[in-house]
Amino acid sequence: MAGAVESSLCSLASSGRPSPLPQAFILHPTDPTARISTNEQVGRFAVGSDLPGQAQDPHPERQALILGVFQGAAMATLYPSLEDLKVDQAMQAAVSGPSPGQVVAPVSGNSLGALRAEIKPGVREIHLCKDERGKTGLRLQAIDKGLFVQLVQANTPASLVGLRFGDQILQIDGRDCAGWSTDKAHQVVKKASAEKIVIVVRDRPFQRTITMHKDSTGHVGFVIKKGKIISLVKGSSAARNGLLTNHYVCEVNGQNVIGLKDKEVTEILATAGNVITLTIIPTVIYEHMVKNFRTPSPNLHSQPLIR
């Protein structure tokens, strides 16, 4: 395959005009409805197009060649190793830079969901209090000598100060939390002042956000099962913007969906607007964080839409 790419690139460079592309590189439109098994009952999202009105590349044969590297080499797997595909070398040889107007990820600066879901770098300090019952609405979990937020109940002091599932707790009232057990962390919070608990937090270090556009049929291109992303639609907004399988969906536009049924998550996605920002976490981290944890009723996981 590498030889085919090299041959096509050399032809472009020497003749100044496109040479016929190998069959594996020719892109054919497909029926979006045929990309997902009809027996998938939950989270079904098929995509036909991403950004309507998108500017056309003045060299379509060059675009077909680059995209063909992915389609030809990644026939069996959607996300092969970039090193195996030699994508960097192919792109450097084929193009000198991105063509104006060809944006893969949608512009999300004005998306309220993206702002809610934002994961900020660095650390921040928050002041947490307790309610009239002496509760914070927070549950912690020790993982690999670190301390992480395992649960934030809705409409509690913890949710109101912006704590979320997956946040890492670095300090509580000036005491470093590294190496603490889960029990010790809960005891420290329990004994802390009801008026103010000073907590130093790092935003969700194991999580990432992906912003996508729905197509004209309201789909973005992924399938979930029991909260986990199990497949992507080839060529969809989800695939093109870097959504990954074997990840759990934690939030939709900043709203926590952990503990909800797939049907409920699907309904939230359907009513979430044309621009959707998902917060996802790797399966291995998620399952480690929720082990030995009995999932309570879904309303305990639902964050207020406005922080």
Secondary structure, 3 states (H helix, E strand, C coil): CHHHHHHHHHHHHHHCCCCCCCHHHCCCCCCHHHCCCCCCCCCCCCCCCCCCCCCCCCCHHHHHHHHHHHHHHCCCCCCCCHHHHCHHHHHHHHCCCCCCCCCCCCCCCCCHHHHHHCCCCCEEEEEECCCCCCCCCEEEEEECCEEEEEEECCCCHHHHCCCCCCCEEEEECCEECCCCCHHHHHHHHHHCCCCCEEEEEECCCCCEEEEEECCCCCCCCEEEECCEEEEECCCCHHHHCCCCCCEEEEEECCEECCCCCHHHHHHHHHCCCCEEEEEEEEHHHHHHHCCCCCCCCHHHCCCCCCC
